[in-house]
């Protein structure tokens, strides 16, 4: 029950808030009405007036000591209880002085003195317990507010950490893709291929479109598939006799959210690990469909399959799985299977949600 100055800082609105005032007036009025029942008691309005004045005095002491002084050598709740105990006779005495100012003869009547003593005893018996109940209730409300604040702060920190992790993973993807592509251009230059200049021009055009987008936390599948098409065009220029490709895209997928370099990573793996090492080359097919609130994307190649990468397709897919986990949680799924007689099919299933503006 240790409510300290560091945990409770109510404003003036809480000290004399309308709910507190209504509670104090209501409880005091009940005691005042009960004190008017004996035939020898003062009139009903007098007993109720005395009780209400005493109740408001207790409320004022409780609220002020809840805020002031700012620092205390002992728990604040103890000071508040002491304040309530002192405020009860002080409030009753104040009410009695008001009665004396209105009717000085009534102040000396036995009924008035009996009513004053009765009200003091009742206040000392019940007011501290009511104050304790209020402090416990306030402590529970404060604990809930703090828990909500901590949960909100923790959620924000987790979100920031995820965004930071996502950007870090993107930074790992960018050089991986760029260095691979530049290595291909270098091979053409070293071989003095007449296609080197054309491929380099296509690469420049591709990077001019791609680089501004890969720093965004999310892009659309339409933009992603544009980059995929540009990449495949670039690779076909490098090996025109060994690479064929086709994109089969449902127009409904173009506006859907997609982490940058997602489909491109699958296509790059298909070309690098499946088509490029094969003397015969092969074909890459990209299919994208929407059904029942899910978006299904498959990248299928007729390359060498898992054997070309030693039963694996490089670090790109492991990084991609992490990025999908950060973007969609457990709602995303990536399956990579080998197909007969040769080739690999990568199937990606993600929520079909539109990218927010």
N, C-alpha and C positions, 0 to 999 in steps of 0.2 A: 504494500500500500504506500510505498515511499514515492509520492509525487513531488518532485523537486522543481526548483525554479528553472532548471535547464530543460525540463520536459513540458512544463505548462506555462504558456504565455498567452492567456486569453486577452482579448481586447475589452474595451468598455462595453461593447455590445453583449459580451458574455457575462460581464459582472451584473448588469441590470437588463439582461435579455428578457423579451416578453414571455418566454416559456418559464423562466425562473420566477419572474414576478407573479405570473398566474399561479404557479405552484405554491409560492410563499403565501399569497393572498388567500388561495383556496384552503390550504391546510390551516392557516391561522383563523379564517372565518369559521371553520368547523369547530375548532377548539373554543372560539368565542361564543358560538351558538350553544355548545354544550354547557359552558359555564353560566349561561343565562337561565338554565332549566330550574335550578332551585328557586323557590319563591322569595328567599331572602337576598338573592343576587341582584346586582344592578340591572337596568333595562338591557334588552337584547342589543340595541345599537351601540350601547356603551361597551359591553363586554366584547362585541365583535370589533369595535374600533380599537380597543386596547390591544387585542390579539393581533390585528393586522399591523398596527404600528410596531409591535414587538417583532413580528415576523419579518417586516421589511428591514428592521435594524439588524436582525440576524443575517438576512440575505446580503445586506451591504457589507457587513463585517466579513462574511464568508468570501464574497467576491473580491474585496480589496486585498485581503490576505492571500488570495489565490495568485495575485499579481505582484504585490509589494510586500516587503522589500525584495529587490532582485536577488540578493544572496543571503543565505541563511546558514547558521551553524548546525541546524537540526532539520529533520524532515518537515516539509511545508505542511503536510496534513496535520501534524501535531499543533502547529501554530494556528491553523484554521479551526481546529476543535476548541482550542483555548479561546480564540476570538468569538466563537459561537457561544461558549459558556458565559463569557463576559457580556456579550451583546444581549443575552436574554434579560437579565435584571435591568440593564441599561435601557433597553427598549420599553420594558414595562414601566420603569420609572418615568421615561419620557412621556409615555401615554398618560400616566397619572398626573404629571405636571400640566399636560394639555387640558385634562379634565378640571384641574384646579383653576386654570386660567379661564375656563368657560363658566364653571360653577364652583366657587370656592367653598361653599357650604357642603357640597356633595363629597368633597375630598375627605372630610372628616367623619363621614358616615361609616359604621362598622361594615356594611356591605361592600363599600369601596375598598377598604383595607383587606377584607377577606378575599375579594376578587383579585386584588393585586398579588397577594401571597400565592393564591391558587395558580394564577397564570405563570408566576415565576417558577413554581415547583413543576408545573407541566412542561414549561419550556426547557428546564434543566434536565428533565427526564427524557423528553422526546427529541428535542432539537439536535443534540449531538448524533443520535442515531440516524436521523434524516440526513444530516450533513455527511455522515459516513457513507450512507447509501448513494448520495449524489456524487461523492468522490470516487466510489467504486465504479459507478456507471460512467463517469467521465474518463476514468482510467481505461475502461474497456473501449470506449469510443476512440480515445487517443491511440490505444494499441492497434485498433483496426485501421485508423488513418495512417499510422506509421507503417503498418504492414503493406497497405496499398501503395504508399509512397516508395517503400523499398522494392516492392514487386515491379512498379513502373520503372524505377531506376535500373533494376537488374535487367528488365526486358530491353531497355534502351542500350545498356552496355553490351548485352548479348547481340543485339542487332548491329551495333557498331563493330563488334568483334567479327561478326559474320561478313559484314561489308569489307572490312579490312582483309580478312582471309580470302574473300572472293577476288579482290583486286590483286592480292599476292599471287593467287593461282593464275589469273589472267596474265600477269607479268611473266609467269613461267611459260605460258602457252605462246605468247607473242614471239620471243626469240626462237623458240623451237620451230615454229612455222617459217619465220623469215629466213633463218639460217639454212633450212632445208631447201627453200625455194632459190635462194641466192647460190647455193651449191650447185643446183641444177643449171643455173645460168652460167656459172663458171665452167662447168663441163662443156657447154656448147662453145664458149669462147676459146677454151683450150683446144678444142677440136676444130677450131676455125670454121664452125658451121655457119652457112649463110643465114640461118634462122636466128642467130644470136641476137642481132640488132632488133629484129621483130619481137622476139621473146622478151627482151629487156624493155622494150617500149610497152608491151602488154603488162609486164610486171609493174612498171611505174604507174600505169593507169589503174591497175588493181590496187596497189598500195595507197594511191591517192584516195580511193574510195573506202578502203578497209581501215586504215590507221585511225581516222577520226572516230570510228565506231567502236573499236575494241576497248576503249577506255570507259564506255558506258556500262553500267551494271546490268543493263538488259537492252535487248534490241527486239525487232520483230522477225518472225520467220521469213517474211517476204524479203527483208534486207539480207538476212543470213543466206537465203537461197540465191540471191543475186551474186553474193560473194562466191558461193559454191560454183555457180555457173562460170564466173570469171576465172576461178582457179582451174576448173577443168578445161576451159578453153586454153589457158596458159600451158597446162600440162600436155594437151593434145598437140600444141604447136611444137613442144619439145620432142614428142614421139608420135608423129602423125600416123604412122603405120601400125602402132601397137596399142592405141587407146581409143576406145569408143565410149560414149556416155549418153545418158538420157535422163531428163528430170520429168517426173510425173507428179504434178502438184495440184492439189485441190485448192481452188482460189480462196476458200474459207480459211486457210491456214496463214495467209499473208499477214493478217493483223495480230496474230497471236504472239505472246511474249516468249522470248527465247534468250538464254544467256549467250553472249557473243562467242563466236568460234566453236559453237557446239556441233552443228552438222558439218562444218568445215573440218573439224578434227577427225570425224568419222571418214569423210571423203579423202582427206590427206592420208590417213592410215591405209585406206583401200589402195590408193595409188602407190604409196611409198613401199608398203609391205606386200602388196598383192600383184599389181600390174607391172610396176617398174622392174622387179627382179626377174620377171618371166620373159623368155625369149619371144614367145608368141604374143605377149601383151594380154589384153583382155578388155572387159567392158565393165563400166560402173553405172548402176541404175539407182536413182534416188527417188523414193516415193514418199509423199506426205499426204496424210488424210486426217479428217476430223470425224469422230463418231462418239455419241453419248458423252459429251463433255471431255473427251480425251483426244489428244493429238498423237498420232502414230507416224513415226518417221523411220524408214528403213534405207540403209545403204548396202547394196549388194554388189559384190565384184566377182569376177571369174578368174581371179589371179591364182597365185600359188597356194594360198591358204595359210594356216597356222605354221606349217613347216618352214616357211620363208623367214619367220621371225622367231624361230626356236620356241614354238608353242606359245607365243605371245605377240602382241601387236604394239609393243613400245610403251613408253611412259605417258603418251598422249591420252590413252583411254583411262588410266588410273587417275590422272589429273581431272579428266572430264567427269568421272564419277563423283569426285569431291565437289566439283562446281555444281553439278546437278543436285547433290545433297544440300548444298548451301542455298540454292535457289528455290528448290521445291520440297526439300525434306524427303520424307518417305513416299511422297506422291509421284516421284519419278522412277523410272526403271530402264536400265540399259542391259540388253542381252546380246552377246556376241557368240555366234555359232558357225561352225565350219559346214560347208555344203558340198555335196558330192556332184561330180567327180572332183571338183576343185573350186576353191573360192571361199569367201566369208560373207556372212550376212550379219550386220549390226542393226538391231531394232531398238529404237528409242521410243518410250511411251511417257508423255508428260501431260499435266493438266492443260486443257484448252482454255486459257484465260488471256483476254486481250491486254495488251500493254497499256498501262495508264499513261495519259499525256504528260 
